[in-house]
Amino acid sequence: MAGQKIGQLIDTLGVEADFDEGDLPTDAYVLLKVVKADGTVSLTTARSEGLDWITRLGMVTAAQQIENSGYTDASTDND
């Protein structure tokens, strides 16, 4: 199976992210649910070029924490 660019796919799925003016996203790690032609379901991942394994692990660990218990940026708590 050949690699495919997924930017348009992500757009089609309606994925959005909140960024403040001046923010600079540097890396992405994407988890995709895929329904195969035979009806089986699988998970696959994609990542931005140059994303090292330790950053991937950190991103996945942080995402799991956020999904399990939520996350509030301490700098915005007192606004």
N, CA, C and O atoms as a DFTB+ gen file, in Angstrom:
316 C
 N C O
     1  1       0.843      -1.169       0.000
     2  2       0.000       0.000       0.000
     3  2       0.897       1.244       0.000
     4  3       1.819       1.350       0.809
     5  1       0.626       2.163      -0.894
     6  2       1.432       3.382      -1.010
     7  2       0.923       4.455      -0.058
     8  3      -0.275       4.561       0.207
     9  1       1.867       5.252       0.451
    10  2       1.486       6.362       1.309
    11  2       0.705       7.401       0.528
    12  3       0.946       7.607      -0.661
    13  1      -0.235       8.059       1.204
    14  2      -1.058       9.076       0.571
    15  2      -1.076      10.326       1.436
    16  3      -1.092      10.229       2.663
    17  1      -1.074      11.482       0.821
    18  2      -1.263      12.737       1.551
    19  2      -2.700      12.756       2.077
    20  3      -3.623      12.375       1.357
    21  1      -2.899      13.200       3.333
    22  2      -4.241      13.116       3.921
    23  2      -4.826      14.475       4.296
    24  3      -5.861      14.532       4.959
    25  1      -4.187      15.561       3.888
    26  2      -4.703      16.879       4.234
    27  2      -6.136      17.097       3.781
    28  3      -6.968      17.563       4.559
    29  1      -6.431      16.766       2.534
    30  2      -7.781      16.945       2.015
    31  2      -8.768      16.015       2.720
    32  3      -9.911      16.398       2.974
    33  1      -8.331      14.804       3.035
    34  2      -9.183      13.870       3.771
    35  2      -9.551      14.442       5.137
    36  3     -10.711      14.397       5.545
    37  1      -8.562      14.976       5.834
    38  2      -8.814      15.581       7.153
    39  2      -9.815      16.723       7.016
    40  3     -10.711      16.867       7.847
    41  1      -9.666      17.535       5.969
    42  2     -10.614      18.624       5.715
    43  2     -12.016      18.077       5.453
    44  3     -12.996      18.598       5.987
    45  1     -12.115      17.030       4.634
    46  2     -13.407      16.433       4.298
    47  2     -14.107      15.882       5.532
    48  3     -15.333      15.932       5.633
    49  1     -13.321      15.354       6.472
    50  2     -13.900      14.813       7.708
    51  2     -14.319      15.911       8.677
    52  3     -14.923      15.626       9.711
    53  1     -14.005      17.160       8.355
    54  2     -14.432      18.285       9.186
    55  2     -13.566      18.524      10.408
    56  3     -14.022      19.127      11.379
    57  1     -12.330      18.063      10.374
    58  2     -11.432      18.235      11.512
    59  2     -10.983      19.691      11.591
    60  3     -10.533      20.268      10.601
    61  1     -11.110      20.275      12.779
    62  2     -10.681      21.646      13.020
    63  2      -9.868      21.702      14.304
    64  3     -10.006      20.845      15.176
    65  1      -9.029      22.709      14.411
    66  2      -8.246      22.936      15.627
    67  2      -8.288      24.436      15.934
    68  3      -8.399      25.266      15.031
    69  1      -8.200      24.761      17.214
    70  2      -8.192      26.156      17.633
    71  2      -6.762      26.633      17.810
    72  3      -5.980      26.029      18.544
    73  1      -6.429      27.720      17.131
    74  2      -5.117      28.337      17.250
    75  2      -5.297      29.817      17.501
    76  3      -6.227      30.436      16.984
    77  1      -4.421      30.373      18.283
    78  2      -4.393      31.820      18.473
    79  2      -3.513      32.444      17.407
    80  3      -2.648      31.774      16.841
    81  1      -3.726      33.713      17.131
    82  2      -2.897      34.419      16.168
    83  2      -1.436      34.320      16.596
    84  3      -1.102      34.557      17.757
    85  1      -0.585      33.973      15.664
    86  2       0.832      33.839      15.954
    87  2       1.256      32.437      16.344
    88  3       2.453      32.155      16.396
    89  1       0.301      31.542      16.624
    90  2       0.652      30.149      16.932
    91  2       1.256      29.492      15.700
    92  3       0.877      29.807      14.572
    93  1       2.190      28.585      15.916
    94  2       2.862      27.901      14.819
    95  2       2.838      26.392      15.052
    96  3       3.719      25.860      15.727
    97  1       1.836      25.692      14.499
    98  2       1.837      24.231      14.625
    99  2       3.085      23.663      13.967
   100  3       3.441      24.061      12.858
   101  1       3.750      22.734      14.647
   102  2       5.009      22.203      14.121
   103  2       4.958      20.725      13.789
   104  3       5.732      20.269      12.948
   105  1       4.080      19.961      14.414
   106  2       4.024      18.525      14.191
   107  2       2.587      18.040      14.284
   108  3       1.740      18.688      14.899
   109  1       2.323      16.900      13.673
   110  2       0.999      16.284      13.757
   111  2       1.153      14.772      13.841
   112  3       2.008      14.176      13.185
   113  1       0.312      14.175      14.657
   114  2       0.215      12.724      14.765
   115  2      -1.274      12.420      14.680
   116  3      -2.041      12.845      15.544
   117  1      -1.688      11.699      13.659
   118  2      -3.097      11.517      13.350
   119  2      -3.478      10.057      13.530
   120  3      -2.784       9.162      13.047
   121  1      -4.582       9.821      14.227
   122  2      -5.135       8.485      14.407
   123  2      -6.388       8.398      13.544
   124  3      -7.287       9.230      13.668
   125  1      -6.452       7.396      12.672
   126  2      -7.562       7.258      11.736
   127  2      -8.265       5.923      11.907
   128  3      -7.618       4.879      12.000
   129  1      -9.585       5.957      11.949
   130  2     -10.389       4.737      11.893
   131  2     -10.690       4.490      10.418
   132  3     -11.167       5.381       9.716
   133  1     -10.407       3.272       9.953
   134  2     -10.558       2.934       8.544
   135  2     -11.506       1.741       8.411
   136  3     -11.313       0.711       9.057
   137  1     -12.529       1.890       7.568
   138  2     -13.400       0.768       7.229
   139  2     -12.902       0.233       5.894
   140  3     -12.942       0.921       4.874
   141  1     -12.436      -1.001       5.924
   142  2     -11.883      -1.634       4.726
   143  2     -13.000      -2.016       3.751
   144  3     -14.174      -2.041       4.121
   145  1     -12.627      -2.312       2.507
   146  2     -13.593      -2.685       1.472
   147  2     -14.417      -3.912       1.878
   148  3     -15.576      -4.037       1.484
   149  1     -13.821      -4.819       2.664
   150  2     -14.542      -6.027       3.099
   151  2     -15.368      -5.807       4.358
   152  3     -15.971      -6.748       4.873
   153  1     -15.403      -4.561       4.867
   154  2     -16.215      -4.227       6.036
   155  2     -15.483      -4.292       7.355
   156  3     -16.029      -3.862       8.372
   157  1     -14.262      -4.815       7.380
   158  2     -13.514      -4.847       8.630
   159  2     -13.060      -3.427       8.992
   160  3     -12.894      -2.570       8.125
   161  1     -12.869      -3.211      10.265
   162  2     -12.479      -1.892      10.768
   163  2     -11.084      -1.991      11.367
   164  3     -10.763      -2.953      12.065
   165  1     -10.269      -0.999      11.091
   166  2      -8.926      -0.976      11.653
   167  2      -8.567       0.454      12.050
   168  3      -9.260       1.409      11.698
   169  1      -7.483       0.573      12.779
   170  2      -6.922       1.874      13.117
   171  2      -5.570       1.990      12.433
   172  3      -4.830       1.012      12.319
   173  1      -5.262       3.180      11.986
   174  2      -3.956       3.452      11.410
   175  2      -3.510       4.834      11.869
   176  3      -4.329       5.646      12.299
   177  1      -2.238       5.094      11.777
   178  2      -1.719       6.391      12.178
   179  2      -0.938       7.019      11.035
   180  3      -0.451       6.339      10.132
   181  1      -0.836       8.324      11.106
   182  2      -0.013       9.086      10.165
   183  2       0.689      10.165      10.978
   184  3       0.218      10.557      12.045
   185  1       1.810      10.637      10.468
   186  2       2.559      11.643      11.216
   187  2       3.242      12.593      10.261
   188  3       3.493      12.272       9.099
   189  1       3.535      13.761      10.776
   190  2       4.261      14.731       9.970
   191  2       5.702      14.276       9.800
   192  3       6.268      13.592      10.653
   193  1       6.271      14.673       8.683
   194  2       7.644      14.302       8.370
   195  2       8.579      14.843       9.452
   196  3       8.459      15.994       9.872
   197  1       9.487      14.019       9.885
   198  2      10.472      14.452      10.871
   199  2      10.028      14.316      12.323
   200  3      10.796      14.633      13.232
   201  1       8.810      13.854      12.555
   202  2       8.325      13.684      13.935
   203  2       9.026      12.477      14.550
   204  3       8.843      11.348      14.094
   205  1       9.828      12.716      15.587
   206  2      10.602      11.627      16.193
   207  2       9.738      10.807      17.152
   208  3       8.665      11.243      17.570
   209  1      10.222       9.622      17.489
   210  2       9.432       8.681      18.286
   211  2       9.147       9.195      19.683
   212  3       8.075       8.924      20.223
   213  1      10.054       9.913      20.275
   214  2       9.823      10.363      21.652
   215  2       8.765      11.468      21.694
   216  3       7.981      11.538      22.640
   217  1       8.740      12.324      20.682
   218  2       7.687      13.338      20.608
   219  2       6.343      12.685      20.317
   220  3       5.326      13.084      20.884
   221  1       6.328      11.672      19.428
   222  2       5.088      10.930      19.161
   223  2       4.552      10.318      20.440
   224  3       3.361      10.427      20.732
   225  1       5.420       9.675      21.205
   226  2       5.001       9.060      22.463
   227  2       4.440      10.111      23.419
   228  3       3.409       9.892      24.055
   229  1       5.110      11.233      23.516
   230  2       4.625      12.310      24.376
   231  2       3.275      12.842      23.931
   232  3       2.405      13.101      24.762
   233  1       3.094      13.007      22.623
   234  2       1.825      13.507      22.103
   235  2       0.690      12.527      22.372
   236  3      -0.404      12.935      22.762
   237  1       0.945      11.234      22.166
   238  2      -0.076      10.217      22.413
   239  2      -0.416      10.151      23.899
   240  3      -1.588      10.051      24.261
   241  1       0.581      10.205      24.748
   242  2       0.364      10.165      26.196
   243  2      -0.441      11.376      26.652
   244  3      -1.371      11.241      27.447
   245  1      -0.089      12.554      26.155
   246  2      -0.824      13.766      26.510
   247  2      -2.264      13.703      25.997
   248  3      -3.192      14.088      26.709
   249  1      -2.456      13.221      24.772
   250  2      -3.802      13.101      24.209
   251  2      -4.660      12.157      25.042
   252  3      -5.836      12.428      25.285
   253  1      -4.067      11.046      25.479
   254  2      -4.821      10.104      26.307
   255  2      -5.229      10.752      27.626
   256  3      -6.355      10.560      28.085
   257  1      -4.341      11.503      28.231
   258  2      -4.652      12.195      29.479
   259  2      -5.782      13.198      29.278
   260  3      -6.703      13.281      30.090
   261  1      -5.704      13.954      28.197
   262  2      -6.737      14.951      27.901
   263  2      -8.083      14.274      27.669
   264  3      -9.100      14.720      28.199
   265  1      -8.096      13.205      26.883
   266  2      -9.341      12.499      26.599
   267  2      -9.928      11.857      27.849
   268  3     -11.148      11.818      28.004
   269  1      -9.083      11.356      28.740
   270  2      -9.560      10.676      29.942
   271  2     -10.056      11.624      31.017
   272  3     -11.018      11.310      31.717
   273  1      -9.411      12.792      31.164
   274  2      -9.779      13.638      32.291
   275  2      -9.913      15.105      31.962
   276  3     -10.199      15.902      32.855
   277  1      -9.722      15.483      30.748
   278  2      -9.811      16.893      30.394
   279  2      -8.519      17.605      30.736
   280  3      -7.657      17.076      31.437
   281  1      -8.409      18.806      30.229
   282  2      -7.200      19.585      30.425
   283  2      -7.570      21.051      30.428
   284  3      -8.326      21.507      29.570
   285  1      -7.052      21.778      31.367
   286  2      -7.245      23.216      31.397
   287  2      -5.890      23.870      31.467
   288  3      -5.080      23.547      32.336
   289  1      -5.639      24.787      30.561
   290  2      -4.384      25.522      30.549
   291  2      -4.352      26.441      31.766
   292  3      -5.203      27.321      31.895
   293  1      -3.402      26.252      32.641
   294  2      -3.318      27.019      33.879
   295  2      -3.286      28.521      33.627
   296  3      -3.780      29.296      34.446
   297  1      -2.713      28.939      32.507
   298  2      -2.617      30.367      32.231
   299  2      -3.964      30.996      31.924
   300  3      -4.086      32.220      31.969
   301  1      -4.998      30.187      31.607
   302  2      -6.320      30.733      31.305
   303  2      -7.317      30.524      32.437
   304  3      -8.469      30.943      32.320
   305  1      -6.905      29.887      33.529
   306  2      -7.810      29.628      34.639
   307  2      -8.335      30.904      35.281
   308  3      -9.490      30.937      35.707
   309  1      -7.534      31.946      35.364
   310  2      -7.913      33.150      36.099
   311  2      -8.370      34.285      35.207
   312  3      -8.439      35.429      35.658
   313  1      -8.686      33.999      33.942
   314  2      -9.139      35.061      33.039
   315  2     -10.566      35.443      33.308
   316  3     -11.107      36.323      32.637
